[in-house]
Amino acid sequence: MKPNQKSNSSKKNQVEKMFDSISFEYDLLNGIMTFNNHKRWKKNILNIAKKLKPKNALDIATGTADIAINLGSISDCKVTGVDISEKMLNVGRKKISKMKLSESVSLETGDAENLNFKDNYFDLVTIGFGVRNFQDLQNGLKESFRILNEKGTLIILETSVPENKIMKLFYSIFTRTYIPLMARLFSKDISAYNYLLNSAEAFPCGQAFGKILKSVGFKKVQINPKLFGSSTIYIATK
Ligand SMILES: C[S@@+](CC[C@H](N)C(=O)[O-])C[C@H]1O[C@@H](n2cnc3c(N)ncnc32)[C@H](O)[C@@H]1O
C-alpha cells in the first residue's frame, strides 16, 4: 500500500497503513538496506544526546523504537516514543519489555503534527527517518519546536542525496537496483518501498532542510552528512 501524495488529506492515513503493513519485517529490511549503518547513525544520535544530559526526551515517529531504546540508556532520562502506526509501536513494545526498559521508555500513539504535550516540556526531541513522511513538514517541525524547552535540542536523522556527482550516481544505481530487489525478496509490500525511495529522492536535504528548520524558529542548525551524504543528522537548537 503506497501513499498517494496527490490526495494530501489522506496521506497520514495511508502512511499509517503502509507502516502497519511492513511493521513485521521493518527491522530486518532496515538492516539489509542500510548494511546495518542505521544502527551506527542511531548510536551517533545517542552520543550527541548523552552530552546534552536530557531528563525528558521524546522520540517522534519512533516506529519500532530503536532510538527511544538507545536514549533509555541515558541515566535519569525518561523517554517517550510516539508514532501513528500502532503495529510499529507493538514491535517496539516487545523489544522494550524484552530489554526490561519499561521503567525508562514508554511508547504511545501520537501524531507529530498534533502532539499531546505541553509547550516547552522536553529537553530533547529526536526524529529518525520520520520527517519525510509527515503530511505537512512545517507543521510537524513547528510542533517539535513548541514542545522543546528554551534550551532544548532537536536531532533529526533523515535520508539525503549525496552532493558529489559520482557518489550521487552510485546512490541512484544502488537505490534503483539493490533496494527494490531486497524489498521483492523480503517484503510483501513492494510498493511501500518504492514510495520510501521516491520520497527520499524528492525530499529537501542538507542546507535546504537546514533553512526549513531555521524558518520554524530554530536558531542554530548543525548538518552532519553520513556515508557520503546518503543520510544526514541535523542538530537544531532553540
Ligand atoms: C521509516 S519509519 C522510522 C522508524 C524509526 N524512527 C527508525 O528510525 O527506524 C517512519 C515512521 O514514521 C511514522 N510516522 C509517519 N508520519 C507520522 C506522524 N505524522 N506522526 C507520528 N509518526 C509518524 C511511521 O508510522 C513510521 O513508523
Ligand as a Chemical Component Dictionary entry (heavy atoms), coordinates in Angstrom:
data_LIG
# 
_chem_comp.id                   LIG 
_chem_comp.type                 NON-POLYMER 
_chem_comp.pdbx_formal_charge   0 
_chem_comp.three_letter_code    LIG 
# 
loop_
_chem_comp_atom.comp_id 
_chem_comp_atom.atom_id 
_chem_comp_atom.alt_atom_id 
_chem_comp_atom.type_symbol 
_chem_comp_atom.charge 
_chem_comp_atom.model_Cartn_x 
_chem_comp_atom.model_Cartn_y 
_chem_comp_atom.model_Cartn_z 
_chem_comp_atom.pdbx_ordinal 
LIG C1  C1  C 0  10.846 4.905  8.394  1  
LIG S1  S1  S 1  9.987  4.711  9.913  2  
LIG C2  C2  C 0  11.210 5.195  11.084 3  
LIG C3  C3  C 0  11.087 4.468  12.399 4  
LIG C4  C4  C 0  12.207 4.731  13.395 5  
LIG N1  N1  N 0  12.211 6.100  13.834 6  
LIG C5  C5  C 0  13.560 4.359  12.836 7  
LIG O1  O1  O 0  14.426 5.234  12.772 8  
LIG O2  O2  O -1 13.757 3.198  12.487 9  
LIG C6  C6  C 0  8.924  6.115  9.866  10 
LIG C7  C7  C 0  7.922  6.125  10.997 11 
LIG O3  O3  O 0  7.258  7.402  10.984 12 
LIG C8  C8  C 0  5.934  7.196  11.420 13 
LIG N2  N2  N 0  5.151  8.406  11.089 14 
LIG C9  C9  C 0  4.867  8.906  9.868  15 
LIG N3  N3  N 0  4.149  10.035 9.959  16 
LIG C10 C10 C 0  3.981  10.272 11.295 17 
LIG C11 C11 C 0  3.323  11.274 12.037 18 
LIG N4  N4  N 0  2.666  12.283 11.431 19 
LIG N5  N5  N 0  3.360  11.210 13.380 20 
LIG C12 C12 C 0  3.997  10.186 14.015 21 
LIG N6  N6  N 0  4.620  9.191  13.365 22 
LIG C13 C13 C 0  4.623  9.226  12.019 23 
LIG C14 C14 C 0  5.529  5.937  10.678 24 
LIG O4  O4  O 0  4.388  5.336  11.220 25 
LIG C15 C15 C 0  6.802  5.096  10.846 26 
LIG O5  O5  O 0  6.759  4.275  11.992 27 
# 
loop_
_chem_comp_bond.comp_id 
_chem_comp_bond.atom_id_1 
_chem_comp_bond.atom_id_2 
_chem_comp_bond.value_order 
_chem_comp_bond.pdbx_ordinal 
LIG C1  S1  SING 1  
LIG S1  C2  SING 2  
LIG S1  C6  SING 3  
LIG C2  C3  SING 4  
LIG C3  C4  SING 5  
LIG C4  N1  SING 6  
LIG C4  C5  SING 7  
LIG C5  O1  DOUB 8  
LIG C5  O2  SING 9  
LIG C6  C7  SING 10 
LIG C7  O3  SING 11 
LIG C7  C15 SING 12 
LIG O3  C8  SING 13 
LIG C8  N2  SING 14 
LIG C8  C14 SING 15 
LIG N2  C9  SING 16 
LIG N2  C13 SING 17 
LIG C9  N3  DOUB 18 
LIG N3  C10 SING 19 
LIG C10 C11 SING 20 
LIG C10 C13 DOUB 21 
LIG C11 N4  SING 22 
LIG C11 N5  DOUB 23 
LIG N5  C12 SING 24 
LIG C12 N6  DOUB 25 
LIG N6  C13 SING 26 
LIG C14 O4  SING 27 
LIG C14 C15 SING 28 
LIG C15 O5  SING 29 
# 
